[in-house]
């Protein structure tokens, strides 16, 4: 257990990070992510709520369908990333004008303040401090949950399903942070221990800590806020172009739009890329990247990929050197290590489409 964003969090359980990582890739891993921030932005109509959110994020929120979820970023005025988040359009009767947001633990207080002070009249922020959040991830995750909530089998990726189990309300989204199929479940905090105990009663499920969560998302090529993205990076530099839909690219109207539109047109000066070191020695965050003695970038996340069975990393390099298969040199503890630029993810995504 370690302190993390004001919480006491499990880095690993008794089996260790390597075993937990591989278990999640092959079975079902249960993650306690209740430290994440959960809140609602709401008004009397979806258009009003969506328009308000679109002044804060670059994603197309207006055209979300009821029950659909979308990844985006809270942006600073210069286009830097204040946080990344998930936004879901409510499909609950009587809550048609509501959006459900999940933000990062270390940013949530700042996020709430940022959002609340920028919402127009008639649009409100509601913070949910009494909700827990768990993630069940892996190729057997949905079948495990289907034993309790059968309808989850056919719920599409990046949408949610509502269920009531033994009088407990469950908001279940088909999403996650491992690259595997799976779900994230928002549940009243008072009911989460009993529900987790029930899930862990299935032999296909084991508890998984922060260590394996990090190695899983790294192999999946997914950004970690405060490491791979922050206020110094734009979504375009971070290779998150796909998260900005065509209407928003053209219309703008979000913080940093001029910079992002320029980078979309002309290309950014640097780009987040996958980096594959040769050999077995990992290259950690902060490792400098060189070509012919010229520093071209830095690694922002790196470590051993258990499914890859070798070191993996991601970071930023000058765009001129971002092409796949470009040979680079990493300097680790004063020693030069050969590596190359590679496409991400390192392990293919297995989301349910």
C-alpha positions in Angstrom: 0.0 0.0 0.0 1.3 3.5 -0.9 0.0 7.0 -0.7 -1.4 8.2 -4.0 -3.4 11.4 -4.7 -4.4 11.6 -1.0 -5.5 7.9 -0.9 -3.9 4.7 0.3 -3.7 2.6 -2.8 -2.5 -1.0 -3.5 0.5 -1.3 -5.7 0.3 -5.0 -5.7 -1.3 -8.0 -4.0 0.4 -11.2 -2.8 1.0 -12.6 -6.4 3.0 -9.6 -7.5 2.8 -7.2 -10.5 4.0 -9.6 -13.2 1.5 -12.3 -12.3 -1.3 -9.8 -11.9 -0.6 -8.3 -15.3 -0.6 -11.6 -17.1 -3.7 -12.7 -15.2 -5.6 -9.7 -16.5 -4.5 -10.3 -20.0 -5.8 -13.9 -19.8 -8.7 -13.9 -17.3 -10.3 -11.0 -15.3 -8.7 -8.5 -13.0 -10.5 -6.4 -10.5 -9.2 -2.8 -9.9 -10.4 -0.5 -7.2 -10.3 3.0 -8.8 -12.5 4.7 -6.4 -9.9 7.5 -6.0 -11.1 8.8 -9.4 -13.4 11.8 -9.4 -17.0 11.3 -10.4 -19.4 14.2 -11.1 -22.3 15.4 -13.2 -22.7 18.5 -15.3 -26.4 19.1 -15.8 -29.1 21.4 -17.1 -32.7 21.2 -18.3 -31.7 20.2 -21.9 -28.9 18.1 -23.4 -28.0 20.9 -25.8 -27.4 23.4 -23.1 -25.2 20.9 -21.1 -23.3 19.9 -24.2 -22.7 23.4 -25.4 -21.3 24.3 -22.0 -19.0 21.3 -22.0 -17.8 22.1 -25.5 -16.4 25.4 -24.2 -14.1 23.3 -22.0 -13.1 20.3 -24.1 -12.4 19.8 -27.8 -14.6 16.7 -28.3 -18.0 16.7 -30.0 -20.3 16.4 -27.0 -23.5 17.7 -28.6 -23.8 14.7 -30.9 -23.3 12.0 -28.3 -26.2 9.6 -28.3 -27.9 8.7 -25.0 -25.7 6.3 -23.1 -22.7 7.0 -25.3 -19.3 7.8 -23.7 -16.4 9.8 -25.1 -12.8 10.5 -24.2 -11.6 14.1 -24.1 -9.4 16.6 -22.4 -9.9 19.7 -20.3 -7.8 22.3 -22.0 -6.0 25.4 -20.8 -6.2 28.6 -22.9 -3.0 27.8 -24.7 -4.2 24.3 -25.6 -2.2 22.5 -22.9 -4.0 19.6 -21.2 -5.3 20.3 -17.6 -6.6 16.7 -17.4 -8.1 14.0 -19.5 -11.5 12.6 -18.7 -14.5 10.5 -19.8 -17.8 12.1 -20.6 -21.1 10.2 -20.9 -24.5 11.3 -22.0 -27.2 10.2 -19.6 -29.9 7.9 -20.9 -31.8 7.9 -17.6 -35.4 9.0 -17.7 -35.7 12.4 -16.1 -32.0 13.1 -16.5 -31.9 13.8 -20.2 -29.8 17.0 -19.7 -27.1 15.3 -17.6 -23.5 14.4 -18.4 -21.5 12.0 -16.2 -17.8 12.8 -16.0 -14.9 10.8 -14.6 -11.7 12.7 -14.0 -8.2 11.8 -12.6 -7.7 11.6 -8.8 -4.7 14.0 -8.6 -6.6 16.6 -10.6 -10.1 16.3 -9.5 -10.3 19.2 -7.0 -8.7 21.6 -9.6 -11.0 20.1 -12.3 -14.1 20.7 -10.3 -13.1 24.3 -9.6 -12.2 24.9 -13.2 -15.5 23.5 -14.5 -17.7 25.1 -11.9 -16.4 28.6 -12.5 -16.9 28.4 -16.2 -20.4 27.0 -16.5 -23.0 29.4 -17.7 -26.2 30.2 -15.9 -28.6 27.3 -15.8 -25.8 24.6 -16.0 -24.6 23.1 -12.7 -21.8 20.8 -11.4 -22.7 18.1 -9.0 -19.9 16.2 -7.3 -20.5 12.6 -6.3 -18.3 11.9 -3.2 -20.3 8.8 -2.1 -19.8 6.7 -5.3 -17.1 4.1 -5.6 -15.6 3.0 -8.9 -14.3 -0.4 -9.8 -12.9 -1.8 -13.1 -13.3 -5.5 -14.1 -10.9 -6.0 -17.0 -9.7 -8.9 -19.2 -11.1 -11.4 -21.8 -13.2 -13.1 -19.1 -14.5 -10.0 -17.4 -17.7 -9.6 -19.2 -18.7 -13.3 -18.8 -18.0 -13.0 -15.1 -20.3 -10.0 -14.8 -22.9 -11.5 -17.1 -23.5 -14.1 -14.4 -24.9 -11.2 -12.3 -26.0 -8.8 -15.1 -26.7 -10.9 -18.2 -27.5 -8.0 -20.5 -23.9 -6.7 -20.3 -22.8 -9.3 -22.9 -24.2 -7.1 -25.8 -23.4 -3.6 -24.5 -21.2 -1.9 -27.1 -17.8 -0.4 -26.3 -17.9 3.1 -24.9 -21.6 2.9 -23.9 -23.1 2.2 -20.5 -25.8 0.0 -19.1 -27.9 0.5 -16.0 -28.6 -2.4 -13.7 -30.0 -2.9 -10.2 -28.6 -5.8 -8.3 -30.1 -6.6 -4.8 -31.4 -3.1 -4.6 -28.0 -1.5 -5.5 -27.8 0.8 -8.5 -25.0 0.0 -10.9 -23.8 2.3 -13.8 -21.7 0.0 -16.0 -19.7 1.3 -18.9 -18.0 -1.0 -21.5 -14.6 0.7 -21.2 -11.3 0.5 -19.3 -7.6 1.4 -19.1 -5.9 -1.9 -20.0 -6.5 -2.4 -23.7 -8.6 -5.4 -22.9 -12.4 -5.9 -23.0 -14.0 -5.0 -19.7 -16.2 -2.7 -17.7 -16.0 0.1 -15.2 -18.7 0.1 -12.6 -19.9 3.1 -10.6 -21.6 1.9 -7.4 -22.6 3.4 -4.1 -19.6 3.3 -1.7 -21.6 1.6 1.0 -22.2 -1.3 -1.3 -18.9 -1.7 -3.1 -17.2 -4.1 -0.6 -20.0 -6.7 -0.8 -20.1 -6.4 -4.6 -16.3 -6.8 -4.9 -16.4 -9.8 -2.6 -19.0 -11.4 -4.8 -16.9 -10.8 -7.9 -13.8 -12.2 -6.2 -15.8 -15.3 -5.3 -15.4 -16.3 -9.0 -12.2 -18.2 -9.7 -11.6 -16.2 -12.9 -11.2 -12.9 -10.9 -8.2 -11.7 -8.9 -7.6 -8.3 -7.4 -5.1 -6.2 -9.3 -3.0 -3.2 -8.0 -1.7 0.0 -9.4 1.6 -1.6 -10.6 -0.1 -3.9 -13.1 -2.6 -1.2 -14.0 0.4 0.9 -15.2 2.1 -1.8 -17.1 -1.1 -2.8 -18.8 -1.9 0.7 -19.9 1.7 1.2 -21.1 1.5 -1.8 -23.3 -1.8 -0.5 -24.6 -0.2 2.8 -25.5 -2.5 4.8 -23.2 -1.5 8.1 -21.7 -1.1 8.7 -18.0 -1.9 12.2 -16.9 1.0 14.0 -15.3 3.5 11.8 -17.2 2.6 11.5 -20.9 0.2 14.4 -21.0 0.1 17.6 -19.0 -0.2 21.4 -19.3 2.9 21.5 -21.5 1.4 19.1 -24.1 -1.4 19.6 -26.6 -3.7 16.8 -27.8 -2.1 16.9 -31.2 1.4 16.5 -29.8 0.1 13.7 -27.7 -1.2 11.9 -30.9 -4.8 12.2 -29.6 -6.1 13.7 -32.8 -8.7 10.9 -33.0 -10.4 12.3 -29.9 -11.3 15.6 -31.6 -14.2 15.0 -34.0 -14.5 16.7 -37.4 -17.1 19.4 -36.4 -14.9 20.6 -33.5 -11.8 20.7 -35.6 -13.5 22.9 -38.1 -15.6 25.1 -35.8 -13.2 25.4 -32.8 -14.8 27.2 -29.9 -12.7 25.5 -27.2 -9.6 26.7 -25.3 -6.5 26.6 -27.4 -8.4 26.0 -30.6 -6.1 28.3 -32.7 -3.1 26.3 -31.6 -4.7 22.9 -32.1 -6.1 23.9 -35.6 -2.6 25.1 -36.6 -1.0 21.8 -35.4 -3.6 19.8 -37.2 -2.8 21.7 -40.4 0.9 22.1 -40.2 1.9 19.3 -37.8 3.3 19.7 -34.2 7.0 20.3 -33.6 7.1 17.1 -31.5 5.0 13.9 -31.2 4.3 11.2 -28.7 5.6 7.9 -30.1 6.3 4.3 -29.0 9.9 3.5 -28.3 11.2 -0.1 -28.2 14.6 -0.5 -26.5 16.8 -3.4 -27.7 17.8 -6.0 -25.1 16.2 -6.4 -21.7 17.0 -3.2 -19.8 14.0 -0.9 -19.4 14.2 2.8 -20.1 12.3 4.8 -17.4 10.6 8.1 -17.4 13.1 11.0 -17.9 15.4 9.0 -20.1 16.8 11.2 -22.9 16.5 10.2 -26.6 19.2 10.9 -29.1 19.9 10.6 -32.8 23.6 11.0 -33.9 24.4 12.7 -30.6 21.6 15.2 -30.9 18.9 15.2 -28.2 15.6 14.8 -29.9 13.3 13.9 -27.1 12.5 12.3 -23.7 10.7 9.2 -22.4 7.6 9.9 -20.4 6.6 6.3 -19.5 8.8 3.2 -19.6 9.2 -0.1 -18.0 9.1 -3.9 -18.5 6.1 -5.1 -20.6 5.2 -8.6 -19.2 3.0 -9.5 -22.2 5.6 -8.0 -24.6 8.3 -9.9 -22.6 10.6 -7.0 -22.8 11.1 -3.3 -22.2 8.5 -0.8 -23.7 8.4 2.9 -23.5 6.6 6.0 -24.9 7.7 9.6 -25.1 8.1 12.7 -27.2 10.5 13.2 -30.1 10.9 15.9 -32.7 8.4 15.2 -35.4 11.2 14.8 -38.0 12.3 11.7 -36.1 8.8 10.3 -35.3 8.6 7.9 -38.3 8.3 4.2 -37.4 11.5 2.2 -37.4 13.7 5.3 -36.9 16.8 4.2 -34.9 17.5 6.2 -31.8 19.8 6.0 -28.8 18.7 6.1 -25.2 21.0 7.1 -22.4 20.3 5.0 -19.3 22.5 5.6 -16.3 25.2 7.0 -18.5 25.1 4.1 -20.9 24.0 4.3 -24.5 21.3 1.8 -25.4 20.0 1.2 -29.0 16.2 1.5 -29.6 13.8 2.4 -32.4 10.5 4.3 -32.9 7.6 1.9 -33.1 3.8 2.1 -33.6 1.6 1.8 -30.6 -0.1 -0.1 -29.0 2.6 -2.7 -28.2 -0.1 -5.2 -27.4 -3.2 -5.1 -29.7 -6.4 -3.7 -28.2 -9.1 -6.2 -27.6 -12.1 -3.9 -27.1 -15.6 -5.2 -27.8 -16.8 -3.5 -31.0 
